[in-house]
Amino acid sequence: MPEKDLSFARMELVPLERINSDDDTFQITTRTNVADLLASIPHDGLLNPPVVIKRRSAFTIVSGFRRIEAYLTLGRAQVVARVLSPDTSNLECLRFAIADNAFQRPLNLIESSRALHKLAAHSRSGSAVSESASSLGLPSNPVIIKKIRDLCLLPTRIQRAILDETISLSMAVDLKSLEPHCAAAFAQLFDDLKLSLNKQREILTLVSEIARRESLTAAMVLDGRRLQTILSDPDLDRRQKARQLRAYLRQRRFPQIVQAEAKFRDRLRLLNLGNDIQLIPPQNFEGTTYTVKMSFDSITRLKALYTRLDRIIQNPALKKILSR
């Protein structure tokens, strides 16, 4: 908990015009909507007054950004606030802010990132950050801290996708290594198509490998005409767009493999295998060993499959498949 508690703060009536709402030094919350407060304040007032500290001629908000914004929206001239002593350090103010937010509700991933990032600015070592984080109920594992501490520095588009849970922590960590505009483009794509983590990783990998193979940037690949045509097609729903996009990227990245797959499917149809016999090619057609899988529930059925399998062996299409 903070080095001091809020009993050290004086309750004062502070003019709103003297509060610097643009100073986000201690801002932790990502919430900006004040509709709930606009409905409750006229009836119940503020059950939890904001916390401010006087800096020179103005007051800096320590905690209560939404509460003060609601008062401004309501046209109020002043607000009852808890005013910290001017000698309260920035670290103590920050700890008040984190504790006040965490007391009201669990912090989301970006709020935790903001808190850890700001704590790190006041800490001399990683162990000091972990110690402070632990005392405030934040993640204290150094590995976790390293992953999430700088998420708050990512482009707003990515932060929003993280909050909407369309991008996971692991994907956000991957996007951190990209140029900001490129990372934001991926975030937009993943959000629009509502892709699973595995499909996000597949697309990110394919685009990155295409860029390296063709001496392009990832952003140039994403901005390509064919890709953008798929994404902007009004006749396709998001699942169809995702399917066509992945097929296009895979064909562009592995043209020979995709061509081999197409030939294999054409010749496979000539074998008339049915639903109970499968012919499985080597992975990426890089080997020569094929696998036959049969499904049966009786000796009679197995014998019938054996007879059909013999006919398949005599089919010229099988010879073409094996002699590719």
KAJO-V99460 format. One record per backbone hydrogen bond with DSSP energy under -1.0 kcal/mol. CO is the residue of the C=O (numbers start at 1). NH is the residue of the N-H. E is the energy in kcal/mol with one decimal. If there is no record, write none. Layout:
# KAJO-V99460
co=CO nh=NH e=E
co=CO nh=NH e=E
This chain:
# KAJO-V99460
co=5 nh=8 e=-1.8
co=6 nh=9 e=-1.4
co=10 nh=83 e=-3.5
co=12 nh=81 e=-2.9
co=14 nh=79 e=-2.2
co=15 nh=18 e=-1.5
co=16 nh=19 e=-1.7
co=18 nh=59 e=-3.1
co=19 nh=21 e=-1.2
co=20 nh=23 e=-1.0
co=24 nh=27 e=-1.3
co=34 nh=38 e=-2.4
co=35 nh=39 e=-1.4
co=36 nh=40 e=-1.5
co=37 nh=41 e=-2.9
co=40 nh=44 e=-3.5
co=41 nh=45 e=-2.2
co=50 nh=82 e=-3.0
co=51 nh=62 e=-2.9
co=51 nh=63 e=-2.0
co=52 nh=84 e=-2.9
co=53 nh=60 e=-3.2
co=55 nh=58 e=-1.9
co=58 nh=55 e=-3.0
co=59 nh=20 e=-2.9
co=60 nh=53 e=-2.0
co=63 nh=51 e=-3.0
co=64 nh=68 e=-2.4
co=65 nh=69 e=-2.2
co=66 nh=70 e=-2.4
co=67 nh=71 e=-1.9
co=68 nh=72 e=-2.2
co=69 nh=73 e=-2.4
co=70 nh=74 e=-2.1
co=71 nh=76 e=-2.4
co=72 nh=75 e=-1.2
co=77 nh=16 e=-2.5
co=79 nh=14 e=-3.0
co=81 nh=12 e=-2.8
co=82 nh=52 e=-2.7
co=83 nh=10 e=-2.3
co=85 nh=88 e=-2.3
co=89 nh=93 e=-2.4
co=90 nh=94 e=-2.6
co=91 nh=95 e=-2.4
co=92 nh=96 e=-2.3
co=93 nh=97 e=-2.5
co=94 nh=98 e=-2.7
co=95 nh=99 e=-2.6
co=96 nh=100 e=-2.8
co=97 nh=101 e=-2.1
co=98 nh=102 e=-2.9
co=99 nh=103 e=-2.0
co=101 nh=105 e=-1.5
co=108 nh=112 e=-2.6
co=109 nh=113 e=-2.0
co=110 nh=114 e=-2.7
co=111 nh=115 e=-2.5
co=112 nh=116 e=-2.6
co=113 nh=117 e=-3.0
co=114 nh=118 e=-2.4
co=115 nh=119 e=-2.2
co=116 nh=120 e=-2.4
co=117 nh=121 e=-1.1
co=119 nh=122 e=-1.4
co=120 nh=123 e=-1.3
co=125 nh=129 e=-1.6
co=126 nh=130 e=-2.4
co=127 nh=131 e=-2.3
co=128 nh=132 e=-2.4
co=129 nh=133 e=-3.0
co=130 nh=134 e=-2.5
co=131 nh=135 e=-1.9
co=133 nh=138 e=-2.9
co=134 nh=137 e=-1.2
co=141 nh=145 e=-2.8
co=142 nh=146 e=-2.3
co=143 nh=147 e=-1.4
co=144 nh=148 e=-2.1
co=145 nh=149 e=-2.5
co=148 nh=151 e=-1.5
co=150 nh=153 e=-1.8
co=151 nh=154 e=-1.6
co=155 nh=159 e=-2.1
co=156 nh=160 e=-2.6
co=157 nh=161 e=-1.7
co=158 nh=162 e=-2.3
co=159 nh=163 e=-2.2
co=160 nh=164 e=-2.2
co=161 nh=166 e=-2.3
co=161 nh=167 e=-1.2
co=162 nh=165 e=-1.0
co=168 nh=172 e=-2.4
co=169 nh=173 e=-2.3
co=170 nh=174 e=-1.6
co=171 nh=175 e=-2.5
co=172 nh=176 e=-1.3
co=174 nh=177 e=-1.1
co=175 nh=178 e=-1.7
co=179 nh=183 e=-2.9
co=180 nh=184 e=-2.4
co=181 nh=185 e=-1.5
co=182 nh=186 e=-2.1
co=183 nh=187 e=-2.3
co=184 nh=188 e=-2.4
co=185 nh=189 e=-2.2
co=186 nh=190 e=-3.0
co=187 nh=191 e=-2.3
co=188 nh=192 e=-2.6
co=189 nh=193 e=-2.2
co=190 nh=194 e=-1.1
co=190 nh=195 e=-1.2
co=196 nh=200 e=-2.4
co=197 nh=201 e=-2.6
co=198 nh=202 e=-2.1
co=199 nh=203 e=-2.4
co=200 nh=204 e=-2.7
co=201 nh=205 e=-2.6
co=202 nh=206 e=-2.7
co=203 nh=207 e=-2.8
co=204 nh=208 e=-2.1
co=205 nh=209 e=-2.6
co=206 nh=210 e=-2.6
co=207 nh=211 e=-2.4
co=208 nh=212 e=-2.0
co=209 nh=213 e=-2.6
co=210 nh=214 e=-2.5
co=211 nh=216 e=-3.0
co=217 nh=221 e=-1.7
co=218 nh=222 e=-2.4
co=219 nh=223 e=-1.8
co=221 nh=224 e=-1.3
co=224 nh=228 e=-2.5
co=225 nh=229 e=-2.3
co=226 nh=230 e=-1.8
co=227 nh=231 e=-2.0
co=228 nh=232 e=-1.8
co=233 nh=236 e=-1.3
co=237 nh=241 e=-2.4
co=238 nh=242 e=-2.4
co=239 nh=243 e=-2.4
co=240 nh=244 e=-2.7
co=241 nh=245 e=-2.8
co=242 nh=246 e=-2.4
co=243 nh=247 e=-2.1
co=244 nh=248 e=-2.6
co=245 nh=249 e=-2.6
co=246 nh=250 e=-2.4
co=247 nh=251 e=-2.4
co=248 nh=252 e=-2.3
co=249 nh=253 e=-2.3
co=250 nh=254 e=-3.2
co=254 nh=258 e=-2.6
co=255 nh=259 e=-2.1
co=256 nh=260 e=-2.4
co=257 nh=261 e=-2.5
co=258 nh=262 e=-2.1
co=259 nh=263 e=-2.2
co=260 nh=264 e=-2.4
co=261 nh=265 e=-2.6
co=262 nh=266 e=-2.1
co=263 nh=267 e=-2.3
co=264 nh=268 e=-2.4
co=265 nh=269 e=-1.7
co=268 nh=271 e=-1.2
co=276 nh=295 e=-2.2
co=278 nh=293 e=-2.7
co=280 nh=291 e=-2.5
co=282 nh=285 e=-2.5
co=283 nh=286 e=-1.8
co=291 nh=280 e=-3.5
co=293 nh=278 e=-2.9
co=298 nh=302 e=-2.1
co=299 nh=303 e=-2.4
co=300 nh=304 e=-2.0
co=301 nh=305 e=-2.2
co=302 nh=306 e=-2.3
co=303 nh=307 e=-2.1
co=304 nh=308 e=-2.2
co=305 nh=309 e=-2.8
co=306 nh=310 e=-1.7
co=307 nh=311 e=-1.4
co=308 nh=312 e=-2.2
co=309 nh=313 e=-2.1
co=310 nh=314 e=-1.2
co=312 nh=315 e=-1.1
co=315 nh=318 e=-1.3
co=316 nh=320 e=-1.8
co=317 nh=321 e=-2.0
co=318 nh=322 e=-2.5
co=319 nh=323 e=-1.5
co=321 nh=324 e=-1.1
